[in-house]
Amino acid sequence: MTSTFATNQYPLIPFREFSLSPKPGFEKQCAFHVDPQETIQVTKYKSSITGLTVLHIDVESPLVSGFLTLATEAFDNDGYPHTLEHLAFMGSQTYPYKGVLDSLAIRAFARGTNAWTDVDHTCYSVMTAGADGFLRFLPVYVDHILYPTLTESGFHTEIHHIGGDGEDAGMKLFPFVVYCEMKSRQNGLQERLVNRTKELLFPSDCHYRHVVGGKSECIRHITLEKVRNYHAQFYRPDNLCIIISGKVDPAQLMQTLDTIDRHIDSHGPKQPSPRPWSSVKTIPDLPATQSETVYFPDTDESVGDINITWLGPAWNDTVGVAAIQALHIYLTNSPVAPLQRLLVETQQPICTDIDMHITKLRRILITASLENVAMDQADRAEPLIFQHLKDLIHNRDFDMSRMKMIIERERLKLLDDFENYPLFCISVPSITDFIYGDPDGHDLPATLQKLKPLDELLHLTKDDWLHLLQTVYIDRHHVALIGRPSSAMAKELHQKEEARLAQQKEHLGPAKLNELARQLEAANQQNEQAIPSQLLTSFAIPDVSSIATIDVMSAQCFPLPSPSPLTNTLQTRLDAEQTDVPCFIQFDHVRSPFVTLSVYLNTGDMPSHLRSLGRLYMDSFFSLPTTTLTSDDLVNKLTQDTIDYSIRQGRGMAFREYIVVTLKVKTDKYASAVAWLHDLLWASIFTADKMKITCSKILNDLPQEKRNGRSLAGEINKAVHFDHLTSTDAACGLINQGQTLPKILEQLNTDPSTVLASMNSYRQTLCSRQNIQVHVIGNILDIQMPKSPFKSWESQIPGDSQLDSIPNVTLAKDVLSRHGQRIGSMAVLVNQPTMETSCSIHTVAGPSRFDSPDIPALIILIEILRMTEGVFWRMVRGKGLAYDCYLVENIEAGLISLWILQSSDVVKAFEQIKNVMNLYAQGKLSFDHPTLEGAKSTVIYDLAQSEITRSSAATHRFMNLVLKPSQPEKSVFLQSIQAVTLDDIQRVLHTYLLALFDPHQCNHVIVSCPTKCQSILKSFQSMDIHHLRQVSPEDVLT
């Protein structure tokens, strides 16, 4: 393949050096603010030369996102939209190298690129730290989308082929190509329900009914010529909309867009073509209700799902759509919601959750999804729901005060979304407007200014809401599908596929199979041409100083007055307030109309016999009555006073020995939020009925949690490395809960008082002074006397009042099991019948202090290995040995883990990683400077992404000052990242990662299907891992 790099490098010319005067190609179609505070402005442009559409969402953020969207239609089940989504990443006419797109994205302060195919569009996305890298990279991305190489070799390896073993797309070696991706998905529960729903909802000539990803039996017969024809039809500049969110200088943006426009224009004009979806003017109502059972393969036949779907109003009926979404919240989104009470919050639940949501096409789809439905109750669900809705209408049983509260809360949540998710909450509806809205932008303000329809909902009467319930859900016909598991179907599908492959191999014969193997090898060699280093290095990495940061002002208060280590205006203000606080509190001042209060509850000193009650405590926390409120009143009033509330373990995967309770409120309800936390923590009443319902719901969720091989491997790994007697994370995990909850439920039926006494003891230990740390985020300087509302807590908090410093922190390394402390002593293999592939986790010791000098180099090395087009991508995923493979550093626990996911051959994958790492360690392979620079850029992006909003920046500030005080300041850490050398990379490789392949220094957890377990067991034992044993998940703890 001949490179045009030397003769055409227009995207690599920095926009500041572009010397030509911009042509007046882009015309402004509209500009308006989305939010009442006028902090987010949307401007729409269209090129008079190429028809390219650009939307700029101007919003404060350290990141800039791009959604490059094309309206696409599927005429059949061949999957052409999906095939092009994959092939665009195989190189472009200007950059004809597989992987060059992501390699350049990484140098633009991004973590690579991504894409998805939906029913009505295909979208390519990228997110960068700062605008400089984004603007340099954007022309490269457009070139890949509009002018991909679309080669025979790319089609062969990425879409479909028959390998030398006679299997389609080499299911064992190429599990991530289009054919294998869809084959592995098409018999999943929700995939089968959604596809059948579309077939029943839409007429035969409507393109919405087709599977955009393609059905495997159809993908086997598509051709590259048809893919190219599809690209010519839909991948046109006048069908491309670039949606850019973030802070970008308008002049620099227009200069970059002019560069792109000129490049497109140089390819010559396109013939006029009808706008996609313009032929779909209306979608007819269903002529009759359709109810069916849809079977899916699974050996556990106890639970399934139910989907009920209606056709709703047009996508641009903003008030009608907003009313339906509000009605969904009213019906399902809390324990007091009518359908939750009917189906979930009952002694004999039919399902563990019901959710109602919409899908925006030209006409919206309304879907009620019932999860984890007990199959012996499934036939009752549909008639029960409709009878209940009819009863609500007949009895005029509609709580207008609750609906008003829901609407007002949705207004506040929308304002919160503008503040915390601006890169997504505006971009996504903009895609729908591009597909169906007026091309000149007349519909765009109504699409994005979502507060206006919510304001109109406040004028609706009870009769209006009951009429909506009647006309949308009762009068209209619907599709109701029961997703029922079938072990017979699982067996039948397996037998049919085995027979088909046997017939295919026989038909092809040995000679043809050898020829196919040679064709595949030739295609791989052609695709794997090295990217010229000159191309990479000429794409300059932006200056770190170009990335915007969010300022946070912190202050700390202690029960015993003592000097704070922090000195600033906020600390001075709080020190001057003559009010004692009952526990440690950190206040973080940021500009926001909201206040977020989080209570971190340290479970470190919880008695071992109570520790397993943690999940029961968390799952029932917001549904219990208090000394002054019934459970229904609590839910209603709490929802009225807050924008959001939650309880969870830790922050993501960190600090999971903490239970964190969070409330978010408007600033004027700050004191009310403090009072709410008081009542939730100390005034709630544990009742036998609530405990039974909560316990049953958790138990019904466990089978579904076990079906996911990746999740199961993670849960087993947790049970191996952490002591369930001292670790709340392990005690609340799947393995331990599966053993303890049935006993708790039995005791609730026979001796409930004992369980309730234990729950009260759990709370008493948890909510003691030394275990409480409070974090307050908001516009603190505008709050009068911010410490005083906490005075009400003093009488409730037991424990030492002489607390004059930050309470002790319980870290993951403090609760390791004996196998977590003695790495190299445990290796387990678990059989999971529903899996077709294998997952494994291999764990060694790592740095255990947040200020360890090895951490910067270790993070960079891990990024080199895992990044797109990096070592693992090429040597493991590229060889078809696993869908994903990466390393995770857990500094808090002092562990490093290698994850191998969806592996067709986990033994070969592990051996391949071992061989590659040894080659690097021995110097036979070497890391180069462009790779090192790219890894540093990705780490810098991750740092910026972790503090993308004011709230997340303040949360990181709290974690750094309180939970990991030895963590270096961000500026110091950035300097240490940039100072990492190739010698440092070699040092940490030898110090930490080679231990992964030493049987005496590594623990192993492997989860696989029954047919592979014996061969895996023998293979790993032959690597001197003689202590590997096959066990059930339940046996891991023993």
N, C-alpha and C positions, 0 to 999 in steps of 0.2 A: 504494500500500500504506500503510495507516494504522499508525503506530507506537504501541505501548503503553508506550513509554519513560516518558512523562510521568506515567502513572498507576500503573505497576508497576515499581519499581526495586529490588525486594527484594535481588537479588544485589549491588547496588552499595552497600548499607548495610554498612559494616565490621562484622565480627562483634563487635568490642569494644563497639559502640554498640547492639547488639541488646538491647532492654530487656525483652522478654517472658521469662517464666520458661520454661525448656525443658520440653516435655512428655516423659513417660517412654516415648518411642516405641522407642528402640533398646535391645535386650536383648543382653547379652554371652552368646555361645554357648560360646566356649572361649578360653583364653589359655595360651600355652606358649612356651618358648624353643626355638629351632631348633638352636643351636650349643652345644657342650659348655661354652664359656666363658660362656654365658648373656649374650651381648652383643646378641643379636637376639631380640626378643620379638614374637610374632604374636598379635593379638587379633581375634576375629571377632565382629561384631555383626549383628543383623538387626532390622529395624523391624517392630513388631507392628501398625503402622498401614498401611504401604504394601508390606511384604515386601521392601524394599530391603536388599541385603546389602552390608556394608562390612568390609574386611579392612585392618587397620593393621599394617604391618611396621615396628616401632620400631627404627631403626638409625641410628648416627652417620653423618651425611653433610651436606655443605653444600647438597645438592640434595634436592628432594622430587619423587617421581614418582607419577603416577596412571595406572592402567590401568582404564578404564571398559569393562567387558566384558559382552556379551550372548551367550547361547547361541543360535545361529541354525542353521537347516537349509535346505538347497536341495532343493526338491521336483522340480526339473527343471534345465535348462541355461539358463534365462532370466536368471539373475544378479541376482535380487532382493536378496540380502544385500549384494552389491557396490554396487548402485544406491543403497541407503540410506546406505552408508558415505560416498558422495559428497554426497548431498543434505543430510545433517546439517550440512554446513558452509555451507549457503546461507541461514542465518538461522533464528531460532526465533520462536515466538509472542510472546515478550517482547522479543526483539531481532531484528526482521524485516529484517536487512540482510546481504547477502552480504559475507563477509569480516570481520564484526564480531567473530567468535569469535577469530580470530587476532590482530586488532588489540588486543583486550583481553588476550589471552594475553601478548603482547609487553610490555604494561604491568605484567604480573605477574612480571617477570624470567624470561620463557620465550623460546624461539625459535619460538614458534608451537605448533601442535598437529599430530597425525598420527593415522593410523588404518590398520588392515589388516583384511582379510576372510580367514578361514581356513576349513577344511572344516567345522568345528563351532562357530565363534564369530566374532563381529565385535568388535574392540577399538579403543577410542579412547584415545589416550595424550597426556600432557603432562608436562613436567618443568620445574620452576621452581627458581631459586636462592632458598633459604629458604622457610619455611612461610607467611609473611604473604600473599604474592602467590598462593600455591596455594589457600589457604582462601578468599580473595576471589573467585578465578576459578572454583572448583569448581561453585558453583550455576549459573553461566552455562553451563558445559559440559553439565551434566545437563539444563538446559532445552533446549539444542540437540539432545540425543540423544532425549529423551522427547517433546518438543513442537516438532519442526521444522516449517517452513512448508509444505514439500512442494507447491510451486506449479507450475502449468503451465509458467511461464517457466523455472523452475529445471530441471524435467525436460527441457525442450526443449534447453537449452544444455549441460547436464551429462551427460545420459544418451544421448539419440539424437535426431537430426532429419535431415531431408533439406534441404540448402541450395539456394540459387538456382542453383548449378552442377550440381545433380542428384546430388551425392555424399552418401553417408550420413555424417551428423555433420560434414560438411566436413572430410574427412581432412587437407586442406592447411591449414585455418584453425583447427581445433579438435582437435589431436592428443592432447589429454589428457582428453577426455571418456571415459565408460565404454566406449562402442562402439569408439572408436579405440584405447583402451588394450588392450582384449581382442583386437581384430583384429590389432594389431601383435605380440601375445604368442602367439596360439594356435597358430602354426605353428613356434614355436621348438622346439629339440631337446628340452629337458627338459620343456617344457609338454606336448608330444605324448606323451612317454614316460610321464609321471605320469598324464595323463588316460586313456590306454589301459590302464595298470596298474589303475586304479580300476575301469574297466569290466570287466576280467577277474577282479578279486579279489572284488567284492561282488555279491550277487544283485540282480536287477532292481528289487526293492522297497526297496532300501537307499539312503538318501539320501547316503551317503558317495560314491557313484559319480558324482555330478553335479559339474559345473564351477561352483563358487560364484561365480566372476567373470563367468560367462555366456559363451556362444558368440555370435559376432557375428551369425550368421544367426538366432539366437533373440532377441537384444537388439533387433533391428529391429522386433519385433512386440510388445514388452511395452507396457503402458499405465500411466499414472499411477494409475489407480484400483486396479490390482493391487498397485502399490508401496505405496499407502496401506493396503490390506488387510493386506499383509505386515507393515508397521510396526505396525499395531494388534495383530497376533498375537504378535509377538516383542519389540517395543520397549516392554516393560512394566516397571514398577518392581520387581515380584517376579521378573523375569528379568534384572535388572541387578546386577552386582557391582562395587563401587568398590574397587580394590586400591591402597592408599596406602603408599608406602615412604619412609622418612625420619624426621627428627626433627620431630614435630608435637605441640604441647601437647594432651593428651587433652581438657581442658575446652574449649579453643577448637575442637577437632575436633568434639566433640559438639554444640557450639552451632551450628556450620556445618551439620552433618548435620540438626539439628532444623529449621533454616531450609529446607533442601532438602525434608525430609519434609513440612513444612507446605504448601509450594508444591505438591508432588505431590498431597497430600490435598485441596487446594482444587479439583483437577480432577475430583473424584468417584471413586468406587470402580470398579475393573475387574472384569469378570466372570471367574470362575475359569477357568483354562486349563491343559491338561496341560503338564507340564514338558518343554521340548525334549529330544529324544533319549531320553525315557523309553520310547518304543515299541521302541527298539533294545536288546533284552535280551541277545541273543547274535549273534555273527557266525559262520556255519558255516564249517568247513574247506573248502578247495578240493577239489572232487571229482577233479581231475586237473591235472597240470602243463601249463602253456601256454607255448609258445615262439613268438615272432613277430619279424618285422622291421617296424619302424616307420620310414617314410621321412619326412624333413624337407627343406625346400628349402634348398639351398646349392650354390654353384658349385664349391667345393672338396670333392671326393668322397673324399679320402684318409683322413680321420679322423672318427670319431663317438663315441658313448658306448654303454654297456651298463648296464641296470638289471636286477637280479634281486631279487624281492620275495617275502617269506614273511609269513604271518599268525602273530603271536606270542601270548603270554599276555594276560590281561586287564590293563588299565591299572594297576589297584591291586594287582597281584601284585608288590609292591615288591622282594622278594628275587629272583624270577624275572627281572624287568626288569633289575635291577642285574647279575645274572649274565650276561645276554645282552650288556649294554653292556661288561662286562669282557672277555667273549669276543671282541667286536669289536676291542677294543684289542689283545688277544693276537694276533688273526689279521692285522691290517692296519696298526697305527699306528707302525711303525718299520721300518728297513731289514732287521731280522732277523725280522720277522713272517712267518709261513708264506706268506700270499698275496702279500705284497710281494715276497718272494724269487721266488715262482713267476711273477709277471706283470710286475714292474717292475724289480727289481734283477737284471737279467740282460742278457747281451750283445745279445739280440734281444727287447726288451720288447714285450709285447702292448699295454700302455697306459702312460700316464705316472703314474697314481696309481689306487689302489683305496681306497674309503672305505665303511665300514659304519655305518649310523645307524638310529635308530628314529623313528617318528612315533606319538605317543600319541593314539589314538582310544579308543573303548570297549575295543577290542582293539588292541594295538600292531601296527604294520607294521614289518617289518625289511627294510632295503634295502641291497644291495651295489651301489655305483656305480663303474663303471670309466670313467675319463676319458681322452679323446684316444686311443681305440682305433684301431689301424691296421686299416682295413677289410679288408685281405687276410688278417688274422689273426682277424677277429671271430668266425667260426663255431667256432673252436677254444676260445674263452674259457670258455663255460658247461660243456662236458664236462670241460675241464681242471680247473676249480675243483672240481667235484663229485668227480672222481676223486681229487684231492689231499686233500679232506676225508675221503673214505672211507679213503684210505691212512693218514691220521693216526689214525683210529679203529682200523683193523685192526692197525697196528703199535704202538698205544698210545704214539704219539709226541706226548707232551704234557709240557711243561716246567713242573712244579709250582712250582719255585723262581721262575721268571719270572712265573707267574700270581700268586703271593703278592706279589711285588714290585709288580706292576701294581695289585693291590687296595690295598696300603699307600700307593702313590703317589696313587691316586684319592682316598683319604681326605685326604691332604695337599692335593691340588688343590681338594677341596671346601672345606676350611678356608680356603684361599687365595681361593676364590670368595666366601666369606662376608665376607672382608676387603676385596676389591677390586671385586666386582660385586654388592653386596648389593641394589641396587635392581632387579636383573633375575633373579638366580639363584633368588630365592624367589617373585617375582611370577609368573613364567611357569608353574611347576607349580601355582601356586594357581588359575590359570585352568582347568586340567584338572580340578582337584578341584571347582571350582564347577559345571562342566558335568556331571560324572559322579558326584561324591562324594555322601555323605550331606548333605542340606540343613542338618542341625543341626550340622555341623562334626565329626562323630565320625571321619571319614576323614582330616581335615586334618593332624593331627600325624604320622601315618604317611606322608603324602604329602611333607611338608616335612623331616622329620628323616631325611635321606638317609644319615647315617653308620651308622644301625642295620643296614640291609640289607647294607652293605659289611662290617660286622663279622661278619655271619653267613656271608658268602662265604668267610671265612678257614677255616671248618670243612669246606668241601667237599673231597672226595677226588678223585684222578685219575679214578676210575670215575664220579663225579658229573659231572665236566666232559665226559668222553667221552660219557656218556649224554645230556647236554644237546646236544652237537654232533650226535649221532645223531638225537634226537627232533625237534629244532627245524629243522635244516637238511637232513637226509637223508630222514627218514621223511615229513616234511610235503611236500605238493605246493607248487609255487612258480610264479611268473610270471617269465619271462626275455624281455626285449625288447632287440633290437639297434636302436639309433638310427642309421640309415644315411642319409647326405646324398645328395640327388638334384638334379642340375641340371635334369633333365627336369621334375621336380615344381615347381621354382621357376618355370620357364617356363609350365607348365600353369596354376598358380594365378594367375599374372599375367594370362594370356589369359582365364581364366574370369571374373575380376573385371572386366576391361575390358569383356567381353561383357555381363555383368550390369548394369554401370553404363550402358552404351549403351542396353540395353533399357529400363532404368528411366527414363532421360531421355526416350526416345521415348514411353513410356507416359504420362509426366506432361505433356509438351508445354510450350511456352513460357509460356502463361498461368499454368499451375499452378506452374511454377518461379518465376515472378515473385511469385506469392502466397506461396510458401514463403520466398522471400528477405525479403519484408516481415514475415512472422511471426517470422523469426529476428531481424531488426533490432528489432522490438518487444519480444521476449523479452530481448534484450541490454539495452535501455534500462531495462526494468523491473528487471532484476537489478542494474544498476549504480547504483542510487540511493545518493547520498552518505550516509555514516554521520554523524549529527549530532556536531559537535565537542563539544557538551555531554556527550553520552553517554561519549565517550572521556575527557575531562578529569575527569569525576566519578568515574572509576575510578582511585583514587589509586595512584601508584607507591610501592611499599614503600621503607622506609629501607634503604640499603646496609648499615648496621650490623647488620641482622637476619640477614645471611648468615653462617653459621658458617665459620671458617677452620681449617686444619690446621697446627699448629706443627711446624716442622722446625728442628733444631739442626745446624749445619754446621761442619765443621773440615777443614783442608787440610794435606797433608804433601808435602814436596819432597825429592828425592834429596840436595840440598845443604841442610843445616839453615839455615833462615832464618825470620824472624818472619812469622807468618801475619797477614793483615789482619783475621782473624776473632778475636773474643774471647768465649769462653763456657766453660762447664763441660767440654764435650767437647774443645775445643781445648786446654785446660789439661791434661786427662787424657792426650791423645795426645802433647803436647809433653813430658810427664813420662816417657813410655815411651822408654827409651834404646835405640831400634832405628832404624836407617836404613832408608829405603824406596828401591826401585830406580827408581821412576818417580813421576810426580805422582798423588796419590790424594786424592779428596774423600770424606769420611765424612759421611753424613747420618743423624742419629738420629731415629727415629720408633718409636712403640709397635707392635711386630709380632712374631709368633713365627717369622718368616722373615727371611732375609737375601738381598738381591738384589745380585749383583756384575755390573757392566757394564764391559767394556773398550772404550773408544773408540779406534779405530785410524785415524789421520789418513793419508789416501792422497795428500796434497798433493805430496809429492816422489817419487811413483812414476814411474819412467821410462816414456815414452810407449809403447814397444814392449811393455811388460808390462801396461799398464793394462786392456786388454780381458780379461785373465784373472780379473778381479774376481768375475764371476758364477760362474765355474767354481770358484774358491776358496771362495766362500760356500756354494754348493750341495753341495759335497763335504765341508765342514768337519767335520761330526759323523759321517761314515761311513768315515773313514780309519783304518787301523791305526796304532799308535804303536810306539815302540821296545820296549814291554813288553806290548802288548795287540794281539790280532787285532781286526779291525773289528767282528766280532760281539761279542766280549768288551767292547769299548769301549761299544757301544750298550747292552748289558745292564747294565754296571756304572754307566754315566753315568745311565741311567734309574733305577737303584736309588738312587743318591745324591742325585738332584735332584728338585724338583717340576716344574721347567720349564727348558728351555734353548732358545736361539734365536740366530740370526745374521741381521742385516739391514743395509740401508743407512740410516744416520741415524736420526732420530726422526720417523716419519711422512714428511711432505714436506719436513722441515727438515734441514739439516746432512747432506746426502746425499753429501758427499765423505768421510764417515766410514763405516767398517765397525764395527758394534757387536755384540760378543759378550756374551751375558747368560746367567747361571746363577742360578736361585733355589733355595735350600735351607733346611732347618730350621736354626735358629740353631746347634745343636750340631754341624752339619756345615760350619761356616764355613771352618775350616782345610782341610777336604777340598775345598771348592769352589775355594779359591785354588790348591791343588795340581792340580785338574782343569784350570783355566785354563792353568797352566804347561804341562801335557802337550798340551793342544789347540793351543796357540799355537806350541810349539817342538818337541814330540816326535812329531808326526804324520808319517807317511810317504806321500808321493804315489806312487801306483802307476798303471801304464798302464791296467789293467782298470777301476779306480774312475774314472779320468778319462774313459775311453770311455763308461762307463755314464752318468755325470753329463752329459757333453756331448750324448749322444743324447737324454736326457730333456729337456734344455733346448731342443734343436732341435725335438723333437716338440711342445713347448708353444707355440712361436712362432706356428704358424698360427692357433691359438685366440685368442691375444692380438691378432692382426691383425683378427679378426672384429668386435671391438667398436669402433665408430666413435669414441666418446669417448676410449677408451684410445689408439687409433691417433693421434688428433689430438694428445693429450698427449705421446706419444712423439716425434712429428715436431717438435712445438714445442720439446721438450728438445734434439733433434738440431740444430735451427736455432740455438738461443741459447747452447749450451754446447759447448765444444771437446772432442771425444772423445779428443784427444791429451793434454789436461791435466785433464779432468773424468772422475772415476770414474762419476758418475751417467750421463753421456752414453755413456761407453764400455761400461757394463753395460746400456744401454737396448736396446730392441727393434731399432732400426734398425742400430746398430753390431754387435750380437750376430748378427743375421741374416747379416752379411757376414763376420765373423771366425770364428765357431764352425765352419762347414763346413771352413775351412782348418785349424783346430786339430784337428778330428776326423780329417781326412785325414793330418795329420802324426802323430797318435797311432797310426795304422795303419802308417805308413812309417818314422817316425823318432821313436819315443816318448821316447827319452832327451833329445832337445832340449826337448820340452814339459815333461818333469819337471824339467829344469834350470831352465827359466823359472819354473815354479811355486815352486821353492825360492828363486829370486832374488826373486820377488814377496813371499814371506813374510819374507825377510831385511830387505827395505826396509820393509815394513809394520810389523814388530815391533821397530823400533829405538826407543831410549829417548825421543827427541824426538817420536815419533809416538804414544806410548801415554799415555792418560789413563784412570784407573780411578775408578769411582764405586761406593761401597758404601752400601747402604740397609738399615737394620735397627735393632734395639735395641742399638746400639753400646756403650752404657754398661754393658751386661751381659756383654760379651765381654772376656775377659781377654787383654791384649796384642794388640789388633786389628791392629797393624802387623807383628808378627813373622812370620806365615805368608808374607809377601811376600819374605822374605829369600832364599827358594829361587829367586826370579826373577833375582837379581843376576847370576849367571854367564852367563845366557842373553841378556841385553839388551845389544846393542852400542850405541854412541853416547856422546855427551858426558855424563859423570856429574855434571858441575858445573851441574845444572839447579836453579835456585833460584827459579823463577817458573812460572806457568802456561804450558805450551808454546804456540807460535803456533797460531792457529786458521785453517784453510782454509775460507773462505766461498764461497758460490756466485758472488759477484761477482768472485772471484779467478780463475775458470775459464771466463769468458764467451768465446764464439767471437767472430770479427770482426763477425758480424751481431748478436750480443748487445751488443757494445760500440758498434756504429754502428747504432742503432735507426733504421729507415726504409729499410734497404738490402735487405730480403728479403721476398718474398711468394710463397708456393707454394700450389698447388692439387693435391690428391692424389685419385685415383679409387679408391673402395672398392666393388667390385661387390656385396657383400652388404648394403650400406646402402640404406634407403629414404628417409632424410632426410639432413640435412647437419649437420656440427659445424664450428665455427670458433673460433680463438683469435687475438686481436688484442693486441699487446704494445707498451707504451711505457715510457719511463724513469720511475722513481719514487724515493722516498727510499732511501738505501743505508746509513744509520746508524740503529742501534736507538734512539738518543736524539734522533732528529730531532724538532723541535717540531711538524712537520707531521703526524706519525703519528696522534695522537689524532683530529684532525679528519678525516683521510683515512679512518680506520677507520669513523668514524661516517657519513661520506658513503657509503662502500661499503655499509654496513648499510642506510641509507635506501633505496638503490637496489635492493638484493636481497631485503629482508625480505618475508615473506608479506604480501600486499596492499600492497607497496611500489611504487615507480615501475616497475621492470622487470616485476613481477608483473602490474600493470594494463596497462602500455603495450606489452608484448611478449608475455608469455604470455597475457594477457587478450585480445589481438587474434589469438591463434592462430598467431603467427609463430614460436614456439619453445617447446619443453616446459620449458626452463630457461634462465636467463640470469643471469650474476653476474660480479662483478669480484673478482680475487684480488690482494692486495698481497704481494709477495715481497721483504721488506726485505733479507733476506740477499743477494739477487741485485741489488737495486736496480731491480726491474721491477714493473710493474702489468699484469695481463692481463684482458681481457674475454673471457669464455667464452660462446658461444652454442651450445646443445646441442639435438639432435633438432629441428632447424629445418625446417619445411616450405618456407620460402623465406628462405635465409640473407641474400640481398641485401636484401630488404625489412626483415628484422629489423635488419640493421646500419643501414640508412637510417633506420628508425624510432628507434633508439637515438640516432643522430646528431641527428635533428630534435628529439627530446625534450631531450637534453642542451643543445643550443643555446638552446632556449626557456628553460631554467632559467638558463643563463649570461647571457642577455639580459634576464632579469627578467620575461619574459612569463608564466612559471610560477614559483612560489615554494614553497620548503619552509616548513612551518609548525611551530610549537612542539610540538604533540602528536606529530608525526612525529619531530621531533628527540628528544623525551623517550623515545619508543618505541625508537628506534635505540640510545640510550644504555643502556636497560634490557636490550636483547638482547646488547650488548657485555659488560655486567656479568655476564649469565648465562654467556656464553662463557668469561669469566675464571674463574668459579666452577666450571664444568663441566670445565675443563682441569686442575683440582686437586681432583677429586672424591674421590680416595683418598689415603692416606698415601704410597703409592708414586708416584703421579703428582705429588703436591705436591713430593716430594723430587727427582723427575726435573726438574721445572721449576726448582727451586732450583739444581741442577747446571748446567742450560743457561744460566740467568741469570748465575751467577757465573763460569762457565768459558768457555762458547761465545759468549755475547754480554754481556760484562762491562759494556758501556755502557748496557744495558737499565735503565731506571729501576726503582726498587723498586715493588712492586705497589701500595702505598698511594699513592705519588706518581703512578703511572700512573692509578689510579682517580680521583684528584683532577683530573688533566688531562682525563680523559674527561668528567667532570661539568662541567668549565669550558668545553667547546666551545660556541661560539655559532653562530648562523645566518650571521654574517659570516665566521666561520672556514670554514664549509662552502662558501660562495661562493669564497673565496680558493683552497682546494685544488682545487675544480672547475676553475677557470681555470688553475691552476699545472700540474696533472697530466692531468686526464681529457680535456680538449678535444684534446689531442695524439693521441688515438685516431683522430681523423678528419682528421688532417693526413698526407697520403701520405709526407711526408719525415720523419715522427717516429714512425711505427708500423710494426711488422712484422706480417705476416698469414699464418696457416696455416689452410687450409680443406680439409676432407675431405668428399667427397660421392659420390653414386652416378653411374654413367656417363651417365645420361640428362640430368643437370643440369649437368655440368661445363662444357660449352661456353657455356651461357647465363650461368653464374656468372662465367666468365672474362671475357666481354665486358662484363658489368655492372660488375665491379670495375675493369676497365681504363677504363671510361667515367668513373669517379670519380677519374681521374688516378693510379690505381695501375697505371701502365703496365708496371712490372717484375714483375707477377704472371705466373707461369709454371706450367703443368701439368707435374708430374713424378711419377715413381714413388717409393714410399717409399725405395727403395734409392738413388735419385739425390740425395736431400736432402743427404747428406754431401759430395757433389761439387759 
